[in-house]
Amino acid sequence: MAMKTAILAYVIAFCGVAMIVVGLWGLYILIRERVAELRLRDYLPTIQAIALGFVLIGLARALQLLLLIFATSYHLR
């Protein structure tokens, strides 16, 4: 069970990093376009992708911490 949870945490963290990269790539494309008028709502999908990446990384870290807490509590008994 612990190994599956650790693998799940790494997969979630990898997806978080991928979302950050995709968001930054979209932001790069928007900046490179040099459209005369870009509003904030044009940047929102890329900002949301980057934020989702950070949320996924935080979720993976919380899952790893929970796994560590369970592992240490069962070894103490």
C-alpha positions as CSV (number, residue, x, y, z in Angstrom):
1,M,0.0,0.0,0.0
2,A,2.8,2.4,0.9
3,M,4.6,1.9,-2.4
4,K,1.4,2.6,-4.4
5,T,0.8,5.8,-2.5
6,A,4.4,6.9,-3.0
7,I,4.1,6.3,-6.8
8,L,0.8,8.2,-6.8
9,A,2.4,11.1,-5.1
10,Y,5.2,11.2,-7.7
11,V,2.7,11.0,-10.6
12,I,0.7,13.9,-9.1
13,A,3.9,15.9,-8.6
14,F,5.0,15.2,-12.2
15,C,1.5,16.3,-13.5
16,G,1.9,19.5,-11.5
17,V,5.3,20.2,-13.0
18,A,3.8,19.5,-16.5
19,M,1.0,21.9,-15.8
20,I,3.4,24.7,-14.8
21,V,5.4,24.1,-18.0
22,V,2.3,24.2,-20.1
23,G,1.2,27.4,-18.4
24,L,4.5,29.0,-18.9
25,W,4.6,28.0,-22.5
26,G,1.2,29.5,-23.1
27,L,2.3,32.7,-21.4
28,Y,5.4,32.8,-23.7
29,I,3.1,32.4,-26.7
30,L,0.9,35.2,-25.5
31,I,3.8,37.5,-24.9
32,R,5.4,36.7,-28.3
33,E,2.2,37.4,-30.2
34,R,2.6,41.1,-29.6
35,V,-1.1,41.8,-30.0
36,A,-1.9,45.5,-29.6
37,E,-4.4,45.0,-26.8
38,L,-4.2,42.0,-24.5
39,R,-6.5,42.1,-21.5
40,L,-6.2,40.3,-18.2
41,R,-8.8,37.7,-19.3
42,D,-6.5,36.7,-22.1
43,Y,-3.8,35.8,-19.5
44,L,-6.2,34.0,-17.1
45,P,-6.0,30.4,-18.6
46,T,-2.2,30.4,-18.5
47,I,-2.2,31.8,-14.9
48,Q,-4.8,29.2,-13.9
49,A,-2.7,26.4,-15.4
50,I,0.4,27.6,-13.5
51,A,-1.7,27.8,-10.3
52,L,-3.1,24.4,-10.8
53,G,0.4,23.1,-11.2
54,F,1.4,24.5,-7.8
55,V,-1.8,23.0,-6.3
56,L,-1.0,19.6,-7.6
57,I,2.6,19.8,-6.3
58,G,1.2,20.8,-2.9
59,L,-1.2,17.9,-3.0
60,A,1.6,15.5,-3.8
61,R,3.7,16.9,-0.9
62,A,0.7,16.5,1.5
63,L,0.3,12.9,0.4
64,Q,4.0,12.2,1.0
65,L,3.8,13.8,4.4
66,L,0.7,11.7,5.3
67,L,2.6,8.6,4.1
68,L,5.5,9.6,6.3
69,I,3.2,10.1,9.3
70,F,1.6,6.8,8.9
71,A,4.9,5.0,8.4
72,T,6.4,6.5,11.6
73,S,3.4,5.9,13.7
74,Y,3.2,2.2,12.8
75,H,6.9,1.7,13.4
76,L,6.7,3.1,16.9
77,R,4.2,0.6,18.2
